[in-house]
Amino acid sequence: MKKSHKDPEGYYAVSAVVAVILTITIHYFFLSNFNIHSTLHVSIGIGIFFLLSAMLSSILSRFW
């Protein structure tokens, strides 16, 4: 029987979920009061998500 080993790239899912939660929180508390076009809201949110997921995945790759 083959030994089961830990998925070496499983931290991508964890960093994505945490990045989504942080992006929603940041947007709700800091950006939702700005009166700007909805396309800018979406663009800023996607940018925040990409930055957070990149930072978190690089941090989690060291500890995973």
PQR file of N, CA, C, O and H, with PARSE charges and radii, in Angstrom:
ATOM      1  N   MET A   1       0.827  -1.174   0.000 -0.4000 1.5000
ATOM      2  CA  MET A   1       0.000   0.000   0.000 -0.0000 2.0000
ATOM      3  C   MET A   1       0.878   1.246   0.000  0.5500 1.7000
ATOM      4  O   MET A   1       1.876   1.315   0.717 -0.5500 1.4000
ATOM      5  N   LYS A   2       0.506   2.197  -0.787 -0.4000 1.5000
ATOM      6  CA  LYS A   2       1.281   3.422  -0.925 -0.0000 2.0000
ATOM      7  C   LYS A   2       0.998   4.359   0.246  0.5500 1.7000
ATOM      8  O   LYS A   2      -0.149   4.519   0.666 -0.5500 1.4000
ATOM      9  H   LYS A   2      -0.305   2.140  -1.369  0.4000 1.0000
ATOM     10  N   LYS A   3       2.053   4.971   0.763 -0.4000 1.5000
ATOM     11  CA  LYS A   3       1.880   5.937   1.851 -0.0000 2.0000
ATOM     12  C   LYS A   3       1.236   7.205   1.317  0.5500 1.7000
ATOM     13  O   LYS A   3       1.571   7.677   0.231 -0.5500 1.4000
ATOM     14  H   LYS A   3       2.984   4.841   0.423  0.4000 1.0000
ATOM     15  N   SER A   4       0.324   7.741   2.081 -0.4000 1.5000
ATOM     16  CA  SER A   4      -0.274   9.021   1.688 -0.0000 2.0000
ATOM     17  C   SER A   4       0.630  10.144   2.190  0.5500 1.7000
ATOM     18  O   SER A   4       1.135  10.099   3.311 -0.5500 1.4000
ATOM     19  H   SER A   4       0.052   7.358   2.964  0.4000 1.0000
ATOM     20  N   HIS A   5       0.818  11.125   1.362 -0.4000 1.5000
ATOM     21  CA  HIS A   5       1.650  12.256   1.735 -0.0000 2.0000
ATOM     22  C   HIS A   5       0.851  13.540   1.605  0.5500 1.7000
ATOM     23  O   HIS A   5      -0.156  13.611   0.901 -0.5500 1.4000
ATOM     24  H   HIS A   5       0.407  11.162   0.451  0.4000 1.0000
ATOM     25  N   LYS A   6       1.327  14.530   2.296 -0.4000 1.5000
ATOM     26  CA  LYS A   6       0.634  15.812   2.304 -0.0000 2.0000
ATOM     27  C   LYS A   6       0.783  16.494   0.944  0.5500 1.7000
ATOM     28  O   LYS A   6       1.837  16.424   0.312 -0.5500 1.4000
ATOM     29  H   LYS A   6       2.145  14.473   2.868  0.4000 1.0000
ATOM     30  N   ASP A   7      -0.278  17.146   0.511 -0.4000 1.5000
ATOM     31  CA  ASP A   7      -0.255  17.861  -0.764 -0.0000 2.0000
ATOM     32  C   ASP A   7       0.700  19.049  -0.661  0.5500 1.7000
ATOM     33  O   ASP A   7       0.479  19.943   0.156 -0.5500 1.4000
ATOM     34  H   ASP A   7      -1.134  17.203   1.024  0.4000 1.0000
ATOM     35  N   PRO A   8       1.755  19.073  -1.473 -0.5600 1.5000
ATOM     36  CA  PRO A   8       2.737  20.163  -1.327  0.2800 2.0000
ATOM     37  C   PRO A   8       2.233  21.525  -1.772  0.5500 1.7000
ATOM     38  O   PRO A   8       2.835  22.545  -1.436 -0.5500 1.4000
ATOM     39  N   GLU A   9       1.140  21.557  -2.521 -0.4000 1.5000
ATOM     40  CA  GLU A   9       0.621  22.841  -2.985 -0.0000 2.0000
ATOM     41  C   GLU A   9      -0.792  23.098  -2.465  0.5500 1.7000
ATOM     42  O   GLU A   9      -1.572  23.787  -3.123 -0.5500 1.4000
ATOM     43  H   GLU A   9       0.651  20.728  -2.794  0.4000 1.0000
ATOM     44  N   GLY A  10      -1.125  22.568  -1.323 -0.4000 1.5000
ATOM     45  CA  GLY A  10      -2.441  22.758  -0.749 -0.0000 2.0000
ATOM     46  C   GLY A  10      -2.667  24.122  -0.150  0.5500 1.7000
ATOM     47  O   GLY A  10      -3.800  24.492   0.157 -0.5500 1.4000
ATOM     48  H   GLY A  10      -0.491  22.008  -0.789  0.4000 1.0000
ATOM     49  N   TYR A  11      -1.608  24.866   0.017 -0.4000 1.5000
ATOM     50  CA  TYR A  11      -1.745  26.193   0.616 -0.0000 2.0000
ATOM     51  C   TYR A  11      -2.403  27.191  -0.331  0.5500 1.7000
ATOM     52  O   TYR A  11      -2.830  28.260   0.105 -0.5500 1.4000
ATOM     53  H   TYR A  11      -0.687  24.566  -0.232  0.4000 1.0000
ATOM     54  N   TYR A  12      -2.492  26.860  -1.629 -0.4000 1.5000
ATOM     55  CA  TYR A  12      -3.154  27.774  -2.568 -0.0000 2.0000
ATOM     56  C   TYR A  12      -4.623  27.968  -2.200  0.5500 1.7000
ATOM     57  O   TYR A  12      -5.131  29.089  -2.239 -0.5500 1.4000
ATOM     58  H   TYR A  12      -2.144  25.992  -1.984  0.4000 1.0000
ATOM     59  N   ALA A  13      -5.294  26.896  -1.850 -0.4000 1.5000
ATOM     60  CA  ALA A  13      -6.704  26.994  -1.478 -0.0000 2.0000
ATOM     61  C   ALA A  13      -6.875  27.778  -0.186  0.5500 1.7000
ATOM     62  O   ALA A  13      -7.787  28.596  -0.062 -0.5500 1.4000
ATOM     63  H   ALA A  13      -4.882  25.986  -1.818  0.4000 1.0000
ATOM     64  N   VAL A  14      -6.003  27.528   0.763 -0.4000 1.5000
ATOM     65  CA  VAL A  14      -6.085  28.247   2.039 -0.0000 2.0000
ATOM     66  C   VAL A  14      -5.840  29.735   1.829  0.5500 1.7000
ATOM     67  O   VAL A  14      -6.556  30.566   2.387 -0.5500 1.4000
ATOM     68  H   VAL A  14      -5.263  26.864   0.662  0.4000 1.0000
ATOM     69  N   SER A  15      -4.844  30.075   1.037 -0.4000 1.5000
ATOM     70  CA  SER A  15      -4.560  31.493   0.811 -0.0000 2.0000
ATOM     71  C   SER A  15      -5.682  32.160   0.019  0.5500 1.7000
ATOM     72  O   SER A  15      -5.973  33.336   0.240 -0.5500 1.4000
ATOM     73  H   SER A  15      -4.262  29.400   0.584  0.4000 1.0000
ATOM     74  N   ALA A  16      -6.313  31.433  -0.896 -0.4000 1.5000
ATOM     75  CA  ALA A  16      -7.420  32.012  -1.658 -0.0000 2.0000
ATOM     76  C   ALA A  16      -8.622  32.295  -0.763  0.5500 1.7000
ATOM     77  O   ALA A  16      -9.242  33.352  -0.878 -0.5500 1.4000
ATOM     78  H   ALA A  16      -6.076  30.478  -1.076  0.4000 1.0000
ATOM     79  N   VAL A  17      -8.955  31.365   0.123 -0.4000 1.5000
ATOM     80  CA  VAL A  17     -10.103  31.572   1.014 -0.0000 2.0000
ATOM     81  C   VAL A  17      -9.840  32.732   1.963  0.5500 1.7000
ATOM     82  O   VAL A  17     -10.715  33.572   2.172 -0.5500 1.4000
ATOM     83  H   VAL A  17      -8.451  30.506   0.216  0.4000 1.0000
ATOM     84  N   VAL A  18      -8.649  32.787   2.537 -0.4000 1.5000
ATOM     85  CA  VAL A  18      -8.318  33.883   3.452 -0.0000 2.0000
ATOM     86  C   VAL A  18      -8.281  35.211   2.704  0.5500 1.7000
ATOM     87  O   VAL A  18      -8.710  36.233   3.239 -0.5500 1.4000
ATOM     88  H   VAL A  18      -7.938  32.105   2.368  0.4000 1.0000
ATOM     89  N   ALA A  19      -7.775  35.206   1.477 -0.4000 1.5000
ATOM     90  CA  ALA A  19      -7.733  36.429   0.674 -0.0000 2.0000
ATOM     91  C   ALA A  19      -9.134  36.920   0.336  0.5500 1.7000
ATOM     92  O   ALA A  19      -9.380  38.126   0.344 -0.5500 1.4000
ATOM     93  H   ALA A  19      -7.427  34.376   1.043  0.4000 1.0000
ATOM     94  N   VAL A  20     -10.051  36.012   0.041 -0.4000 1.5000
ATOM     95  CA  VAL A  20     -11.442  36.401  -0.239 -0.0000 2.0000
ATOM     96  C   VAL A  20     -12.065  37.035   0.996  0.5500 1.7000
ATOM     97  O   VAL A  20     -12.716  38.076   0.900 -0.5500 1.4000
ATOM     98  H   VAL A  20      -9.851  35.033   0.035  0.4000 1.0000
ATOM     99  N   ILE A  21     -11.872  36.419   2.143 -0.4000 1.5000
ATOM    100  CA  ILE A  21     -12.453  36.953   3.383 -0.0000 2.0000
ATOM    101  C   ILE A  21     -11.870  38.331   3.699  0.5500 1.7000
ATOM    102  O   ILE A  21     -12.604  39.250   4.061 -0.5500 1.4000
ATOM    103  H   ILE A  21     -11.344  35.574   2.221  0.4000 1.0000
ATOM    104  N   LEU A  22     -10.554  38.472   3.562 -0.4000 1.5000
ATOM    105  CA  LEU A  22      -9.932  39.773   3.834 -0.0000 2.0000
ATOM    106  C   LEU A  22     -10.338  40.828   2.816  0.5500 1.7000
ATOM    107  O   LEU A  22     -10.523  41.989   3.179 -0.5500 1.4000
ATOM    108  H   LEU A  22      -9.957  37.725   3.268  0.4000 1.0000
ATOM    109  N   THR A  23     -10.478  40.453   1.561 -0.4000 1.5000
ATOM    110  CA  THR A  23     -10.889  41.405   0.532 -0.0000 2.0000
ATOM    111  C   THR A  23     -12.299  41.914   0.789  0.5500 1.7000
ATOM    112  O   THR A  23     -12.561  43.112   0.679 -0.5500 1.4000
ATOM    113  H   THR A  23     -10.327  39.510   1.266  0.4000 1.0000
ATOM    114  N   ILE A  24     -13.198  41.017   1.128 -0.4000 1.5000
ATOM    115  CA  ILE A  24     -14.575  41.423   1.433 -0.0000 2.0000
ATOM    116  C   ILE A  24     -14.603  42.329   2.656  0.5500 1.7000
ATOM    117  O   ILE A  24     -15.329  43.323   2.677 -0.5500 1.4000
ATOM    118  H   ILE A  24     -12.986  40.044   1.218  0.4000 1.0000
ATOM    119  N   THR A  25     -13.824  41.994   3.664 -0.4000 1.5000
ATOM    120  CA  THR A  25     -13.782  42.808   4.882 -0.0000 2.0000
ATOM    121  C   THR A  25     -13.211  44.201   4.596  0.5500 1.7000
ATOM    122  O   THR A  25     -13.768  45.207   5.033 -0.5500 1.4000
ATOM    123  H   THR A  25     -13.234  41.187   3.647  0.4000 1.0000
ATOM    124  N   ILE A  26     -12.104  44.250   3.865 -0.4000 1.5000
ATOM    125  CA  ILE A  26     -11.494  45.541   3.529 -0.0000 2.0000
ATOM    126  C   ILE A  26     -12.454  46.382   2.692  0.5500 1.7000
ATOM    127  O   ILE A  26     -12.599  47.582   2.924 -0.5500 1.4000
ATOM    128  H   ILE A  26     -11.651  43.432   3.510  0.4000 1.0000
ATOM    129  N   HIS A  27     -13.097  45.759   1.731 -0.4000 1.5000
ATOM    130  CA  HIS A  27     -14.014  46.504   0.872 -0.0000 2.0000
ATOM    131  C   HIS A  27     -15.211  47.015   1.666  0.5500 1.7000
ATOM    132  O   HIS A  27     -15.643  48.152   1.477 -0.5500 1.4000
ATOM    133  H   HIS A  27     -12.978  44.784   1.542  0.4000 1.0000
ATOM    134  N   TYR A  28     -15.740  46.190   2.545 -0.4000 1.5000
ATOM    135  CA  TYR A  28     -16.924  46.594   3.310 -0.0000 2.0000
ATOM    136  C   TYR A  28     -16.615  47.759   4.237  0.5500 1.7000
ATOM    137  O   TYR A  28     -17.389  48.714   4.312 -0.5500 1.4000
ATOM    138  H   TYR A  28     -15.389  45.266   2.699  0.4000 1.0000
ATOM    139  N   PHE A  29     -15.490  47.691   4.942 -0.4000 1.5000
ATOM    140  CA  PHE A  29     -15.206  48.715   5.943 -0.0000 2.0000
ATOM    141  C   PHE A  29     -14.540  49.970   5.379  0.5500 1.7000
ATOM    142  O   PHE A  29     -14.704  51.052   5.944 -0.5500 1.4000
ATOM    143  H   PHE A  29     -14.861  46.916   4.881  0.4000 1.0000
ATOM    144  N   PHE A  30     -13.797  49.852   4.282 -0.4000 1.5000
ATOM    145  CA  PHE A  30     -13.030  50.999   3.809 -0.0000 2.0000
ATOM    146  C   PHE A  30     -13.494  51.562   2.466  0.5500 1.7000
ATOM    147  O   PHE A  30     -13.440  52.775   2.261 -0.5500 1.4000
ATOM    148  H   PHE A  30     -13.664  48.974   3.823  0.4000 1.0000
ATOM    149  N   LEU A  31     -13.944  50.715   1.558 -0.4000 1.5000
ATOM    150  CA  LEU A  31     -14.225  51.186   0.205 -0.0000 2.0000
ATOM    151  C   LEU A  31     -15.702  51.348  -0.122  0.5500 1.7000
ATOM    152  O   LEU A  31     -16.039  51.991  -1.116 -0.5500 1.4000
ATOM    153  H   LEU A  31     -13.988  49.729   1.724  0.4000 1.0000
ATOM    154  N   SER A  32     -16.580  50.787   0.679 -0.4000 1.5000
ATOM    155  CA  SER A  32     -17.998  50.822   0.316 -0.0000 2.0000
ATOM    156  C   SER A  32     -18.608  52.215   0.435  0.5500 1.7000
ATOM    157  O   SER A  32     -19.644  52.478  -0.177 -0.5500 1.4000
ATOM    158  H   SER A  32     -16.306  50.264   1.486  0.4000 1.0000
ATOM    159  N   ASN A  33     -18.006  53.097   1.190 -0.4000 1.5000
ATOM    160  CA  ASN A  33     -18.562  54.440   1.362 -0.0000 2.0000
ATOM    161  C   ASN A  33     -18.160  55.403   0.249  0.5500 1.7000
ATOM    162  O   ASN A  33     -18.732  56.487   0.133 -0.5500 1.4000
ATOM    163  H   ASN A  33     -17.165  52.883   1.686  0.4000 1.0000
ATOM    164  N   PHE A  34     -17.178  55.016  -0.574 -0.4000 1.5000
ATOM    165  CA  PHE A  34     -16.757  55.883  -1.673 -0.0000 2.0000
ATOM    166  C   PHE A  34     -17.796  55.875  -2.778  0.5500 1.7000
ATOM    167  O   PHE A  34     -18.305  54.821  -3.157 -0.5500 1.4000
ATOM    168  H   PHE A  34     -16.713  54.135  -0.480  0.4000 1.0000
ATOM    169  N   ASN A  35     -18.107  57.049  -3.289 -0.4000 1.5000
ATOM    170  CA  ASN A  35     -19.090  57.181  -4.352 -0.0000 2.0000
ATOM    171  C   ASN A  35     -18.367  57.173  -5.701  0.5500 1.7000
ATOM    172  O   ASN A  35     -18.193  58.214  -6.336 -0.5500 1.4000
ATOM    173  H   ASN A  35     -17.694  57.906  -2.981  0.4000 1.0000
ATOM    174  N   ILE A  36     -17.950  55.976  -6.123 -0.4000 1.5000
ATOM    175  CA  ILE A  36     -17.265  55.818  -7.401 -0.0000 2.0000
ATOM    176  C   ILE A  36     -18.024  54.797  -8.245  0.5500 1.7000
ATOM    177  O   ILE A  36     -18.901  54.093  -7.745 -0.5500 1.4000
ATOM    178  H   ILE A  36     -18.091  55.131  -5.607  0.4000 1.0000
ATOM    179  N   HIS A  37     -17.683  54.728  -9.500 -0.4000 1.5000
ATOM    180  CA  HIS A  37     -18.353  53.822 -10.423 -0.0000 2.0000
ATOM    181  C   HIS A  37     -18.135  52.372  -9.986  0.5500 1.7000
ATOM    182  O   HIS A  37     -17.094  52.032  -9.423 -0.5500 1.4000
ATOM    183  H   HIS A  37     -16.970  55.300  -9.906  0.4000 1.0000
ATOM    184  N   SER A  38     -19.125  51.533 -10.251 -0.4000 1.5000
ATOM    185  CA  SER A  38     -19.050  50.146  -9.807 -0.0000 2.0000
ATOM    186  C   SER A  38     -17.907  49.383 -10.465  0.5500 1.7000
ATOM    187  O   SER A  38     -17.377  48.442  -9.876 -0.5500 1.4000
ATOM    188  H   SER A  38     -19.970  51.810 -10.707  0.4000 1.0000
ATOM    189  N   THR A  39     -17.520  49.772 -11.673 -0.4000 1.5000
ATOM    190  CA  THR A  39     -16.396  49.124 -12.337 -0.0000 2.0000
ATOM    191  C   THR A  39     -15.105  49.375 -11.566  0.5500 1.7000
ATOM    192  O   THR A  39     -14.256  48.489 -11.476 -0.5500 1.4000
ATOM    193  H   THR A  39     -17.951  50.537 -12.152  0.4000 1.0000
ATOM    194  N   LEU A  40     -14.954  50.561 -11.018 -0.4000 1.5000
ATOM    195  CA  LEU A  40     -13.776  50.851 -10.207 -0.0000 2.0000
ATOM    196  C   LEU A  40     -13.790  50.061  -8.908  0.5500 1.7000
ATOM    197  O   LEU A  40     -12.742  49.604  -8.452 -0.5500 1.4000
ATOM    198  H   LEU A  40     -15.644  51.281 -11.092  0.4000 1.0000
ATOM    199  N   HIS A  41     -14.962  49.894  -8.306 -0.4000 1.5000
ATOM    200  CA  HIS A  41     -15.076  49.069  -7.108 -0.0000 2.0000
ATOM    201  C   HIS A  41     -14.615  47.651  -7.392  0.5500 1.7000
ATOM    202  O   HIS A  41     -13.861  47.068  -6.613 -0.5500 1.4000
ATOM    203  H   HIS A  41     -15.814  50.266  -8.676  0.4000 1.0000
ATOM    204  N   VAL A  42     -15.069  47.098  -8.506 -0.4000 1.5000
ATOM    205  CA  VAL A  42     -14.698  45.730  -8.869 -0.0000 2.0000
ATOM    206  C   VAL A  42     -13.207  45.640  -9.166  0.5500 1.7000
ATOM    207  O   VAL A  42     -12.549  44.692  -8.737 -0.5500 1.4000
ATOM    208  H   VAL A  42     -15.682  47.572  -9.139  0.4000 1.0000
ATOM    209  N   SER A  43     -12.672  46.603  -9.886 -0.4000 1.5000
ATOM    210  CA  SER A  43     -11.243  46.598 -10.228 -0.0000 2.0000
ATOM    211  C   SER A  43     -10.373  46.696  -8.982  0.5500 1.7000
ATOM    212  O   SER A  43      -9.376  45.985  -8.862 -0.5500 1.4000
ATOM    213  H   SER A  43     -13.206  47.373 -10.235  0.4000 1.0000
ATOM    214  N   ILE A  44     -10.741  47.558  -8.071 -0.4000 1.5000
ATOM    215  CA  ILE A  44      -9.994  47.687  -6.822 -0.0000 2.0000
ATOM    216  C   ILE A  44     -10.095  46.402  -6.008  0.5500 1.7000
ATOM    217  O   ILE A  44      -9.104  45.954  -5.432 -0.5500 1.4000
ATOM    218  H   ILE A  44     -11.552  48.135  -8.168  0.4000 1.0000
ATOM    219  N   GLY A  45     -11.272  45.813  -5.956 -0.4000 1.5000
ATOM    220  CA  GLY A  45     -11.450  44.560  -5.221 -0.0000 2.0000
ATOM    221  C   GLY A  45     -10.631  43.419  -5.796  0.5500 1.7000
ATOM    222  O   GLY A  45     -10.040  42.640  -5.049 -0.5500 1.4000
ATOM    223  H   GLY A  45     -12.078  46.177  -6.424  0.4000 1.0000
ATOM    224  N   ILE A  46     -10.591  43.314  -7.116 -0.4000 1.5000
ATOM    225  CA  ILE A  46      -9.790  42.267  -7.760 -0.0000 2.0000
ATOM    226  C   ILE A  46      -8.306  42.509  -7.507  0.5500 1.7000
ATOM    227  O   ILE A  46      -7.555  41.568  -7.252 -0.5500 1.4000
ATOM    228  H   ILE A  46     -11.072  43.946  -7.723  0.4000 1.0000
ATOM    229  N   GLY A  47      -7.887  43.754  -7.577 -0.4000 1.5000
ATOM    230  CA  GLY A  47      -6.493  44.076  -7.284 -0.0000 2.0000
ATOM    231  C   GLY A  47      -6.105  43.735  -5.857  0.5500 1.7000
ATOM    232  O   GLY A  47      -5.031  43.184  -5.616 -0.5500 1.4000
ATOM    233  H   GLY A  47      -8.497  44.519  -7.784  0.4000 1.0000
ATOM    234  N   ILE A  48      -6.977  44.063  -4.908 -0.4000 1.5000
ATOM    235  CA  ILE A  48      -6.724  43.727  -3.510 -0.0000 2.0000
ATOM    236  C   ILE A  48      -6.650  42.218  -3.333  0.5500 1.7000
ATOM    237  O   ILE A  48      -5.788  41.720  -2.609 -0.5500 1.4000
ATOM    238  H   ILE A  48      -7.849  44.511  -5.104  0.4000 1.0000
ATOM    239  N   PHE A  49      -7.553  41.481  -3.994 -0.4000 1.5000
ATOM    240  CA  PHE A  49      -7.534  40.026  -3.895 -0.0000 2.0000
ATOM    241  C   PHE A  49      -6.233  39.448  -4.429  0.5500 1.7000
ATOM    242  O   PHE A  49      -5.642  38.574  -3.794 -0.5500 1.4000
ATOM    243  H   PHE A  49      -8.253  41.886  -4.582  0.4000 1.0000
ATOM    244  N   PHE A  50      -5.778  39.917  -5.579 -0.4000 1.5000
ATOM    245  CA  PHE A  50      -4.536  39.398  -6.151 -0.0000 2.0000
ATOM    246  C   PHE A  50      -3.339  39.704  -5.249  0.5500 1.7000
ATOM    247  O   PHE A  50      -2.480  38.846  -5.045 -0.5500 1.4000
ATOM    248  H   PHE A  50      -6.257  40.627  -6.094  0.4000 1.0000
ATOM    249  N   LEU A  51      -3.282  40.903  -4.718 -0.4000 1.5000
ATOM    250  CA  LEU A  51      -2.177  41.251  -3.827 -0.0000 2.0000
ATOM    251  C   LEU A  51      -2.183  40.404  -2.559  0.5500 1.7000
ATOM    252  O   LEU A  51      -1.143  39.893  -2.144 -0.5500 1.4000
ATOM    253  H   LEU A  51      -3.980  41.599  -4.884  0.4000 1.0000
ATOM    254  N   LEU A  52      -3.348  40.256  -1.950 -0.4000 1.5000
ATOM    255  CA  LEU A  52      -3.440  39.470  -0.725 -0.0000 2.0000
ATOM    256  C   LEU A  52      -3.141  37.998  -0.967  0.5500 1.7000
ATOM    257  O   LEU A  52      -2.447  37.364  -0.172 -0.5500 1.4000
ATOM    258  H   LEU A  52      -4.193  40.670  -2.288  0.4000 1.0000
ATOM    259  N   SER A  53      -3.662  37.450  -2.062 -0.4000 1.5000
ATOM    260  CA  SER A  53      -3.408  36.027  -2.319 -0.0000 2.0000
ATOM    261  C   SER A  53      -1.938  35.787  -2.640  0.5500 1.7000
ATOM    262  O   SER A  53      -1.401  34.743  -2.268 -0.5500 1.4000
ATOM    263  H   SER A  53      -4.226  37.965  -2.708  0.4000 1.0000
ATOM    264  N   ALA A  54      -1.272  36.713  -3.314 -0.4000 1.5000
ATOM    265  CA  ALA A  54       0.162  36.559  -3.592 -0.0000 2.0000
ATOM    266  C   ALA A  54       0.972  36.627  -2.306  0.5500 1.7000
ATOM    267  O   ALA A  54       1.887  35.831  -2.100 -0.5500 1.4000
ATOM    268  H   ALA A  54      -1.708  37.561  -3.616  0.4000 1.0000
ATOM    269  N   MET A  55       0.636  37.579  -1.444 -0.4000 1.5000
ATOM    270  CA  MET A  55       1.357  37.700  -0.179 -0.0000 2.0000
ATOM    271  C   MET A  55       1.134  36.479   0.700  0.5500 1.7000
ATOM    272  O   MET A  55       2.080  35.940   1.274 -0.5500 1.4000
ATOM    273  H   MET A  55      -0.108  38.226  -1.611  0.4000 1.0000
ATOM    274  N   LEU A  56      -0.114  36.043   0.806 -0.4000 1.5000
ATOM    275  CA  LEU A  56      -0.411  34.908   1.668 -0.0000 2.0000
ATOM    276  C   LEU A  56       0.180  33.608   1.145  0.5500 1.7000
ATOM    277  O   LEU A  56       0.668  32.795   1.930 -0.5500 1.4000
ATOM    278  H   LEU A  56      -0.883  36.481   0.340  0.4000 1.0000
ATOM    279  N   SER A  57       0.143  33.400  -0.166 -0.4000 1.5000
ATOM    280  CA  SER A  57       0.702  32.158  -0.693 -0.0000 2.0000
ATOM    281  C   SER A  57       2.218  32.117  -0.537  0.5500 1.7000
ATOM    282  O   SER A  57       2.782  31.045  -0.318 -0.5500 1.4000
ATOM    283  H   SER A  57      -0.253  34.061  -0.803  0.4000 1.0000
ATOM    284  N   SER A  58       2.886  33.258  -0.646 -0.4000 1.5000
ATOM    285  CA  SER A  58       4.339  33.256  -0.437 -0.0000 2.0000
ATOM    286  C   SER A  58       4.673  33.010   1.028  0.5500 1.7000
ATOM    287  O   SER A  58       5.670  32.355   1.334 -0.5500 1.4000
ATOM    288  H   SER A  58       2.428  34.129  -0.825  0.4000 1.0000
ATOM    289  N   ILE A  59       3.857  33.525   1.929 -0.4000 1.5000
ATOM    290  CA  ILE A  59       4.085  33.283   3.366 -0.0000 2.0000
ATOM    291  C   ILE A  59       3.778  31.826   3.711  0.5500 1.7000
ATOM    292  O   ILE A  59       4.553  31.176   4.413 -0.5500 1.4000
ATOM    293  H   ILE A  59       3.048  34.057   1.680  0.4000 1.0000
ATOM    294  N   LEU A  60       2.659  31.320   3.222 -0.4000 1.5000
ATOM    295  CA  LEU A  60       2.280  29.952   3.559 -0.0000 2.0000
ATOM    296  C   LEU A  60       3.177  28.905   2.903  0.5500 1.7000
ATOM    297  O   LEU A  60       3.300  27.797   3.426 -0.5500 1.4000
ATOM    298  H   LEU A  60       2.030  31.848   2.652  0.4000 1.0000
ATOM    299  N   SER A  61       3.796  29.220   1.788 -0.4000 1.5000
ATOM    300  CA  SER A  61       4.684  28.246   1.146 -0.0000 2.0000
ATOM    301  C   SER A  61       5.908  27.947   2.007  0.5500 1.7000
ATOM    302  O   SER A  61       6.483  26.863   1.920 -0.5500 1.4000
ATOM    303  H   SER A  61       3.696  30.120   1.363  0.4000 1.0000
ATOM    304  N   ARG A  62       6.299  28.900   2.827 -0.4000 1.5000
ATOM    305  CA  ARG A  62       7.450  28.679   3.714 -0.0000 2.0000
ATOM    306  C   ARG A  62       7.106  27.737   4.862  0.5500 1.7000
ATOM    307  O   ARG A  62       7.956  26.974   5.320 -0.5500 1.4000
ATOM    308  H   ARG A  62       5.832  29.781   2.898  0.4000 1.0000
ATOM    309  N   PHE A  63       5.861  27.791   5.325 -0.4000 1.5000
ATOM    310  CA  PHE A  63       5.471  27.003   6.487 -0.0000 2.0000
ATOM    311  C   PHE A  63       4.745  25.710   6.153  0.5500 1.7000
ATOM    312  O   PHE A  63       4.596  24.849   7.020 -0.5500 1.4000
ATOM    313  H   PHE A  63       5.171  28.411   4.953  0.4000 1.0000
ATOM    314  N   TRP A  64       4.290  25.555   4.912 -0.4000 1.5000
ATOM    315  CA  TRP A  64       3.442  24.412   4.551 -0.0000 2.0000
ATOM    316  C   TRP A  64       4.221  23.143   4.515  0.5500 1.7000
ATOM    317  O   TRP A  64       3.663  22.084   4.229 -0.5500 1.4000
ATOM    318  H   TRP A  64       4.411  26.254   4.207  0.4000 1.0000
TER
END
